[in-house]
Amino acid sequence: MDKLYQLLGLAMRAGKVVTGEETVLQAIRGGRAHLVLISRDASPNAVKKMTDKCAYYRVPLVQAGTRVELGKAVGKESRVVLAVTDPGFSRTMRKLVQVTDGGDHIGESSRLRIRKTDEHDQQRGFDHPEAHGDQCQQSHERNG
């Protein structure tokens, strides 16, 4: 875990980490979050909300450390949830911990599914569920 915390600190100094529930949710919805970390001592409501969002938007989720440990890693007092917005940092961090794609049980099969998703995204470009929403809406407005 020490290596994970060191990487989190480095990513934070590089401006590649967002913290706080609302900011993380915006990053997830906007397709900028490549990895979400939530503390083991987060409230059940926060865990459910992040798990559901990460599952829907296919963002890997890691439950790691306490809120104090996560906060200390990024140079803050305490943080319940963080999102890594850089694909390189998130790829390195995912190698250090077990990850899930949202609602699944954390295990080796989840890790394999995420790696396959990464390969697919690299080949075809990241296709976010809301990525084409504005374009579709505009075309309907022109046609109707």
N, CA, C and O of each residue as an XYZ file, in Angstrom:
576
protein
N       0.817     -1.202      0.000
C       0.000      0.000      0.000
C       0.857      1.260      0.000
O       0.419      2.303     -0.485
N       2.051      1.180      0.528
C       2.906      2.369      0.558
C       3.167      2.893     -0.852
O       3.163      4.102     -1.080
N       3.394      1.985     -1.791
C       3.645      2.384     -3.175
C       2.411      3.081     -3.760
O       2.538      4.062     -4.493
N       1.223      2.573     -3.435
C      -0.014      3.192     -3.895
C      -0.125      4.616     -3.362
O      -0.457      5.537     -4.106
N       0.153      4.793     -2.079
C       0.066      6.127     -1.479
C       1.093      7.080     -2.085
O       0.806      8.261     -2.283
N       2.286      6.572     -2.378
C       3.301      7.403     -3.022
C       2.846      7.843     -4.408
O       3.017      9.002     -4.786
N       2.265      6.912     -5.161
C       1.755      7.255     -6.488
C       0.603      8.256     -6.405
O       0.502      9.162     -7.232
N      -0.259      8.091     -5.409
C      -1.348      9.047     -5.220
C      -0.812     10.455     -4.953
O      -1.312     11.434     -5.508
N       0.206     10.544     -4.101
C       0.810     11.841     -3.813
C       1.421     12.467     -5.051
O       1.267     13.666     -5.285
N       2.107     11.671     -5.837
C       2.710     12.158     -7.069
C       1.639     12.614     -8.059
O       1.771     13.668     -8.681
N       0.584     11.821     -8.203
C      -0.515     12.186     -9.102
C      -1.211     13.465     -8.640
O      -1.609     14.290     -9.462
N      -1.357     13.626     -7.326
C      -1.984     14.834     -6.786
C      -1.142     16.060     -7.105
O      -1.669     17.096     -7.511
N       0.161     15.938     -6.922
C       1.049     17.075     -7.226
C       1.051     17.392     -8.718
O       1.290     18.533     -9.116
N       0.785     16.378     -9.544
C       0.721     16.583    -10.994
C      -0.651     17.101    -11.432
O      -0.859     17.391    -12.611
N      -1.580     17.216    -10.489
C      -2.914     17.706    -10.813
C      -3.799     16.660    -11.467
O      -4.723     17.011    -12.201
N      -3.539     15.393    -11.221
C      -4.271     14.299    -11.858
C      -5.186     13.557    -10.892
O      -5.598     12.432    -11.177
N      -5.511     14.166     -9.757
C      -6.410     13.561     -8.774
C      -7.462     14.593     -8.390
O      -7.143     15.758     -8.153
N      -8.719     14.158     -8.330
C      -9.781     15.001     -7.799
C     -10.310     14.339     -6.538
O     -10.351     13.112     -6.440
N     -10.718     15.162     -5.569
C     -11.178     14.630     -4.293
C     -12.554     15.190     -3.960
O     -12.954     16.240     -4.462
N     -13.256     14.480     -3.117
C     -14.583     14.916     -2.698
C     -15.658     14.242     -3.529
O     -15.494     14.031     -4.731
N     -16.750     13.911     -2.879
C     -17.793     13.117     -3.521
C     -18.352     13.761     -4.788
O     -18.421     13.104     -5.827
N     -18.746     15.012     -4.726
C     -19.350     15.664     -5.896
C     -18.360     15.832     -7.043
O     -18.710     15.616     -8.203
N     -17.130     16.214     -6.725
C     -16.112     16.385     -7.761
C     -15.791     15.051     -8.426
O     -15.611     14.987     -9.642
N     -15.719     14.001     -7.641
C     -15.454     12.666     -8.186
C     -16.626     12.222     -9.064
O     -16.409     11.674    -10.145
N     -17.855     12.450     -8.618
C     -19.024     12.089     -9.432
C     -19.012     12.835    -10.766
O     -19.347     12.256    -11.800
N     -18.635     14.102    -10.752
C     -18.536     14.868    -12.005
C     -17.473     14.284    -12.920
O     -17.673     14.202    -14.132
N     -16.347     13.880    -12.352
C     -15.275     13.274    -13.154
C     -15.722     11.935    -13.742
O     -15.386     11.614    -14.882
N     -16.471     11.163    -12.976
C     -16.983      9.882    -13.474
C     -17.953     10.131    -14.619
O     -17.824      9.532    -15.687
N     -18.924     11.014    -14.400
C     -19.929     11.302    -15.431
C     -19.298     11.899    -16.682
O     -19.747     11.632    -17.797
N     -18.263     12.702    -16.500
C     -17.610     13.364    -17.627
C     -16.601     12.499    -18.359
O     -16.033     12.931    -19.362
N     -16.366     11.278    -17.874
C     -15.433     10.377    -18.538
C     -13.972     10.676    -18.242
O     -13.086     10.130    -18.899
N     -13.707     11.538    -17.261
C     -12.329     11.887    -16.918
C     -11.730     10.954    -15.873
O     -10.506     10.870    -15.766
N     -12.550     10.252    -15.100
C     -12.057      9.369    -14.040
C     -11.625      8.033    -14.644
O     -12.406      7.365    -15.322
N     -10.383      7.657    -14.393
C      -9.861      6.375    -14.867
C      -9.770      5.359    -13.738
O      -9.630      4.162    -13.989
N      -9.847      5.827    -12.498
C      -9.804      4.961    -11.325
C     -10.395      5.733    -10.153
O     -10.077      6.906     -9.955
N     -11.250      5.084     -9.381
C     -11.828      5.694     -8.190
C     -11.359      4.898     -6.982
O     -11.414      3.668     -6.973
N     -10.894      5.618     -5.956
C     -10.488      4.985     -4.700
C     -11.424      5.479     -3.610
O     -11.673      6.678     -3.483
N     -11.940      4.537     -2.824
C     -12.817      4.886     -1.716
C     -12.263      4.239     -0.450
O     -11.755      3.119     -0.484
N     -12.366      4.952      0.660
C     -11.796      4.441      1.907
C     -12.618      3.276      2.440
O     -13.815      3.162      2.174
N     -11.949      2.415      3.198
C     -12.625      1.267      3.803
C     -13.602      1.698      4.891
O     -14.523      0.956      5.231
N     -13.402      2.898      5.437
C     -14.298      3.369      6.486
C     -15.332      4.377      5.967
O     -15.871      5.166      6.742
N     -15.605      4.352      4.673
C     -16.634      5.218      4.088
C     -18.009      4.723      4.522
O     -18.185      3.547      4.840
N     -18.975      5.626      4.533
C     -20.332      5.243      4.914
C     -20.921      4.295      3.865
O     -20.542      4.348      2.695
N     -21.838      3.435      4.282
C     -22.470      2.515      3.321
C     -23.142      3.256      2.160
O     -23.138      2.775      1.027
N     -23.717      4.426      2.447
C     -24.364      5.215      1.406
C     -23.341      5.685      0.364
O     -23.600      5.613     -0.837
N     -22.190      6.162      0.821
C     -21.145      6.630     -0.097
C     -20.597      5.469     -0.923
O     -20.345      5.616     -2.119
N     -20.416      4.317     -0.281
C     -19.912      3.139     -0.993
C     -20.907      2.723     -2.074
O     -20.503      2.434     -3.200
N     -22.197      2.687     -1.751
C     -23.210      2.297     -2.729
C     -23.253      3.292     -3.884
O     -23.307      2.889     -5.046
N     -23.230      4.572     -3.578
C     -23.293      5.588     -4.628
C     -22.109      5.458     -5.592
O     -22.295      5.481     -6.809
N     -20.902      5.322     -5.053
C     -19.713      5.210     -5.899
C     -19.691      3.880     -6.657
O     -19.299      3.835     -7.824
N     -20.108      2.808     -5.999
C     -20.152      1.504     -6.655
C     -21.112      1.532     -7.840
O     -20.784      1.047     -8.923
N     -22.293      2.098     -7.630
C     -23.287      2.177     -8.703
C     -22.795      3.026     -9.867
O     -22.920      2.622    -11.024
N     -22.239      4.192     -9.576
C     -21.746      5.076    -10.644
C     -20.589      4.424    -11.399
O     -20.538      4.470    -12.628
N     -19.672      3.826    -10.668
C     -18.527      3.186    -11.316
C     -18.963      2.014    -12.180
O     -18.395      1.788    -13.248
N     -19.954      1.274    -11.735
C     -20.458      0.145    -12.529
C     -21.112      0.654    -13.811
O     -20.878      0.102    -14.886
N     -21.919      1.690    -13.707
C     -22.632      2.212    -14.870
C     -21.674      2.802    -15.908
O     -21.821      2.569    -17.107
N     -20.696      3.567    -15.429
C     -19.765      4.241    -16.339
C     -18.498      3.433    -16.605
O     -17.575      3.908    -17.267
N     -18.463      2.197    -16.080
C     -17.329      1.285    -16.287
C     -15.994      1.896    -15.837
O     -15.005      1.863    -16.568
N     -15.991      2.444    -14.635
C     -14.772      3.000    -14.050
C     -14.295      2.042    -12.964
O     -15.079      1.684    -12.086
N     -13.037      1.619    -12.998
C     -12.515      0.727    -11.955
C     -12.601      1.380    -10.572
O     -12.377      2.581    -10.422
N     -12.926      0.574     -9.579
C     -13.107      1.039     -8.211
C     -12.212      0.238     -7.279
O     -12.141     -0.988     -7.371
N     -11.528      0.940     -6.379
C     -10.651      0.303     -5.396
C     -11.064      0.769     -4.014
O     -11.235      1.966     -3.784
N     -11.223     -0.167     -3.097
C     -11.458      0.180     -1.702
C     -10.122      0.006     -0.991
O      -9.645     -1.114     -0.809
N      -9.520      1.137     -0.589
C      -8.156      1.083     -0.055
C      -7.976      2.078      1.083
O      -8.370      3.240      0.981
N      -7.382      1.609      2.152
C      -6.995      2.478      3.255
C      -8.170      3.107      3.984
O      -9.336      2.890      3.652
N      -7.817      3.888      4.984
C      -8.819      4.652      5.720
C      -8.876      6.055      5.144
O      -8.040      6.431      4.322
N      -9.857      6.824      5.575
C      -9.976      8.203      5.091
C      -8.753      9.036      5.484
O      -8.340      9.924      4.737
N      -8.181      8.754      6.644
C      -6.986      9.489      7.084
C      -5.785      9.119      6.202
O      -5.012      9.990      5.804
N      -5.636      7.825      5.901
C      -4.519      7.389      5.061
C      -4.624      7.961      3.648
O      -3.623      8.402      3.085
N      -5.823      7.956      3.075
C      -6.001      8.527      1.738
C      -5.746     10.030      1.743
O      -5.125     10.563      0.823
N      -6.223     10.704      2.773
C      -5.986     12.145      2.881
C      -4.512     12.470      3.016
O      -4.001     13.383      2.368
N      -3.838     11.719      3.859
C      -2.404     11.931      4.060
C      -1.630     11.711      2.749
O      -0.670     12.427      2.461
N      -2.049     10.732      1.973
C      -1.366     10.424      0.709
C      -1.424     11.590     -0.269
O      -0.489     11.811     -1.038
N      -2.534     12.339     -0.238
C      -2.681     13.459     -1.174
C      -2.418     14.815     -0.523
O      -2.667     15.859     -1.125
N      -1.913     14.792      0.710
C      -1.547     16.034      1.378
C      -2.716     16.801      1.952
O      -2.638     18.018      2.121
N      -3.804     16.104      2.256
C      -4.994     16.736      2.840
C      -5.264     16.104      4.195
O      -4.582     15.160      4.596
N      -6.264     16.628      4.903
C      -6.561     16.108      6.228
C      -7.149     14.701      6.181
O      -6.568     13.773      6.743
N      -8.279     14.534      5.526
C      -8.851     13.206      5.334
C      -9.728     13.244      4.095
O     -10.392     14.244      3.823
N      -9.726     12.156      3.353
C     -10.505     12.067      2.120
C     -11.161     10.697      2.044
O     -10.496      9.678      2.233
N     -12.462     10.665      1.768
C     -13.207      9.418      1.673
C     -13.120      8.860      0.264
O     -13.016      7.648      0.081
N     -13.161      9.734     -0.733
C     -13.164      9.266     -2.119
C     -12.259     10.143     -2.986
O     -12.238     11.366     -2.856
N     -11.516      9.483     -3.872
C     -10.599     10.154     -4.801
C     -10.797      9.556     -6.182
O     -11.192      8.398     -6.317
N     -10.522     10.353     -7.208
C     -10.535      9.824     -8.575
C      -9.230     10.214     -9.245
O      -8.785     11.358     -9.144
N      -8.625      9.260     -9.926
C      -7.399      9.507    -10.690
C      -7.833      9.793    -12.123
O      -8.551      8.998    -12.729
N      -7.397     10.933    -12.665
C      -7.851     11.356    -13.986
C      -6.818     11.124    -15.079
O      -7.025     11.528    -16.223
N      -5.728     10.488    -14.744
C      -4.684     10.207    -15.727
C      -4.627      8.707    -15.996
O      -4.527      7.922    -15.054
N      -4.689      8.290    -17.266
C      -4.683      6.855    -17.550
C      -3.382      6.157    -17.156
O      -3.414      4.993    -16.758
N      -2.255      6.830    -17.255
C      -0.977      6.222    -16.891
C      -0.878      5.943    -15.402
O      -0.496      4.847    -14.992
N      -1.225      6.935    -14.593
C      -1.212      6.740    -13.141
C      -2.202      5.636    -12.744
O      -1.884      4.781    -11.917
N      -3.386      5.657    -13.329
C      -4.395      4.659    -12.935
C      -3.961      3.251    -13.321
O      -4.197      2.304    -12.571
N      -3.336      3.103    -14.470
C      -2.860      1.780    -14.906
C      -1.819      1.240    -13.918
O      -1.863      0.069    -13.543
N      -0.899      2.089    -13.505
C       0.136      1.683    -12.551
C      -0.478      1.334    -11.199
O      -0.083      0.348    -10.576
N      -1.441      2.135    -10.741
C      -2.078      1.875     -9.448
C      -2.879      0.583     -9.473
O      -2.903     -0.150     -8.484
N      -3.539      0.295    -10.596
C      -4.347     -0.921    -10.688
C      -3.496     -2.174    -10.621
O      -3.987     -3.233    -10.230
N      -2.242     -2.075    -10.989
C      -1.350     -3.231    -10.892
C      -1.000     -3.543     -9.438
O      -0.610     -4.666     -9.119
N      -1.139     -2.551     -8.558
C      -0.757     -2.704     -7.157
C      -1.888     -3.219     -6.268
O      -1.625     -3.747     -5.188
N      -3.132     -3.076     -6.701
C      -4.273     -3.439     -5.858
C      -5.292     -4.210     -6.670
O      -5.266     -4.194     -7.900
N      -6.199     -4.894     -5.963
C      -7.310     -5.555     -6.643
C      -8.358     -4.509     -6.956
O      -8.663     -3.646     -6.133
N      -8.900     -4.597     -8.149
C      -9.895     -3.619     -8.581
C     -11.168     -4.322     -9.014
O     -11.176     -5.525     -9.277
N     -12.239     -3.553     -9.085
C     -13.504     -4.045     -9.589
C     -14.050     -3.024    -10.565
O     -13.677     -1.852    -10.516
N     -14.924     -3.456    -11.443
C     -15.501     -2.526    -12.408
C     -16.790     -1.914    -11.896
O     -17.589     -1.401    -12.680
N     -16.998     -1.960    -10.618
C     -18.170     -1.332    -10.034
C     -18.863     -2.260     -9.064
O     -18.429     -2.376     -7.918
N     -19.920     -2.922     -9.478
C     -20.750     -3.687     -8.569
C     -20.295     -5.092     -8.272
O     -20.912     -5.762     -7.444
N     -19.243     -5.573     -8.908
C     -18.825     -6.963     -8.727
C     -17.987     -7.146     -7.472
O     -17.440     -6.192     -6.919
N     -17.901     -8.402     -7.037
C     -17.013     -8.768     -5.943
C     -15.570     -8.564     -6.398
O     -15.221     -8.926     -7.522
N     -14.746     -8.001     -5.559
C     -13.350     -7.766     -5.909
C     -12.635     -9.095     -5.981
O     -12.656     -9.866     -5.021
N     -12.006     -9.372     -7.098
C     -11.292    -10.623     -7.269
C     -10.528    -10.641     -8.575
O     -10.537     -9.665     -9.325
N      -9.874    -11.743     -8.843
C      -9.032    -11.853    -10.044
C      -9.847    -11.726    -11.321
O      -9.363    -11.150    -12.295
N     -11.076    -12.248    -11.348
C     -11.883    -12.138    -12.563
C     -12.195    -10.682    -12.880
O     -12.259    -10.309    -14.052
N     -12.390     -9.856    -11.862
C     -12.632     -8.430    -12.083
C     -11.406     -7.783    -12.697
O     -11.525     -6.970    -13.614
N     -10.236     -8.133    -12.202
C      -8.999     -7.578    -12.730
C      -8.864     -7.936    -14.217
O      -8.479     -7.086    -15.020
N      -9.175     -9.179    -14.587
C      -9.057     -9.605    -15.980
C     -10.049     -8.859    -16.864
O      -9.703     -8.457    -17.975
N     -11.284     -8.668    -16.384
C     -12.292     -7.950    -17.158
C     -11.844     -6.521    -17.430
O     -12.038     -6.012    -18.534
N     -11.254     -5.875    -16.448
C     -10.825     -4.492    -16.620
C      -9.676     -4.418    -17.607
O      -9.648     -3.508    -18.435
N      -8.744     -5.327    -17.552
C      -7.644     -5.325    -18.510
C      -8.173     -5.502    -19.923
O      -7.697     -4.839    -20.845
N      -9.154     -6.388    -20.112
C      -9.736     -6.568    -21.440
C     -10.425     -5.289    -21.886
O     -10.332     -4.917    -23.056
N     -11.112     -4.611    -20.983
C     -11.762     -3.348    -21.308
C     -10.724     -2.317    -21.713
O     -10.938     -1.581    -22.676
N      -9.602     -2.243    -21.001
C      -8.543     -1.302    -21.348
C      -8.037     -1.546    -22.760
O      -7.851     -0.602    -23.528
N      -7.812     -2.815    -23.106
C      -7.331     -3.145    -24.447
C      -8.356     -2.743    -25.491
O      -7.999     -2.208    -26.541
N      -9.631     -2.999    -25.210
C     -10.700     -2.638    -26.127
C     -10.744     -1.119    -26.303
O     -10.864     -0.632    -27.427
N     -10.650     -0.367    -25.202
C     -10.682      1.085    -25.271
C      -9.525      1.635    -26.087
O      -9.697      2.601    -26.831
N      -8.343      1.029    -25.955
C      -7.183      1.501    -26.694
C      -7.341      1.253    -28.185
O      -6.894      2.062    -28.997
N      -7.974      0.139    -28.556
C      -8.133     -0.189    -29.962
C      -9.189      0.677    -30.635
O      -9.003      1.118    -31.769
N     -10.282      0.917    -29.951
C     -11.411      1.594    -30.586
C     -11.654      3.004    -30.078
O     -12.529      3.695    -30.602
N     -10.921      3.450    -29.091
C     -11.186      4.758    -28.481
C     -12.228      4.586    -27.394
O     -13.097      3.721    -27.500
N     -12.153      5.380    -26.374
C     -13.047      5.269    -25.229
C     -14.441      5.721    -25.627
O     -14.624      6.844    -26.097
N     -15.425      4.849    -25.440
C     -16.798      5.181    -25.786
C     -17.605      5.320    -24.507
O     -18.113      4.332    -23.977
N     -17.719      6.509    -24.026
C     -18.390      6.818    -22.774
C     -19.902      6.812    -23.005
O     -20.346      7.283    -24.052
N     -20.717      6.295    -22.067
C     -22.157      6.222    -22.273
C     -22.809      7.549    -22.649
O     -23.791      7.556    -23.391
N     -22.286      8.670    -22.155
C     -22.883      9.966    -22.470
C     -22.054     10.760    -23.473
O     -22.332     11.936    -23.704
N     -21.046     10.141    -24.070
C     -20.116     10.878    -24.926
C     -20.790     11.479    -26.149
O     -20.386     12.548    -26.607
N     -21.812     10.814    -26.689
C     -22.433     11.289    -27.914
C     -23.814     11.869    -27.659
O     -24.558     12.123    -28.606
N     -24.165     12.079    -26.418
C     -25.494     12.570    -26.069
C     -25.825     13.904    -26.700
O     -26.929     14.072    -27.218
N     -24.904     14.866    -26.677
C     -25.162     16.188    -27.239
C     -25.318     16.111    -28.744
O     -26.185     16.782    -29.303
N     -24.503     15.309    -29.415
C     -24.579     15.182    -30.862
C     -25.927     14.594    -31.271
O     -26.542     15.068    -32.226
N     -26.393     13.568    -30.561
C     -27.675     12.951    -30.874
C     -28.803     13.941    -30.665
O     -29.716     14.025    -31.487
N     -28.752     14.691    -29.576
C     -29.781     15.666    -29.273
C     -29.829     16.734    -30.350
O     -30.915     17.121    -30.781
N     -28.675     17.221    -30.797
C     -28.633     18.254    -31.820
C     -29.188     17.745    -33.130
O     -29.912     18.478    -33.803
N     -28.879     16.512    -33.526
C     -29.384     15.980    -34.776
C     -30.895     15.815    -34.726
O     -31.565     16.023    -35.738
N     -31.450     15.444    -33.568
C     -32.897     15.324    -33.437
C     -33.555     16.684    -33.541
O     -34.633     16.809    -34.123
N     -32.925     17.699    -32.989
C     -33.487     19.037    -33.043
C     -33.517     19.546    -34.491
O     -34.472     20.212    -34.889
N     -32.489     19.240    -35.270
C     -32.456     19.674    -36.673
C     -33.505     18.953    -37.514
O     -34.136     19.544    -38.390
N     -33.677     17.659    -37.226
C     -34.592     16.859    -38.035
C     -36.062     17.067    -37.658
O     -36.955     16.861    -38.481
N     -36.300     17.468    -36.431
C     -37.688     17.537    -35.962
C     -38.157     18.905    -35.940
O     -39.304     19.159    -35.572
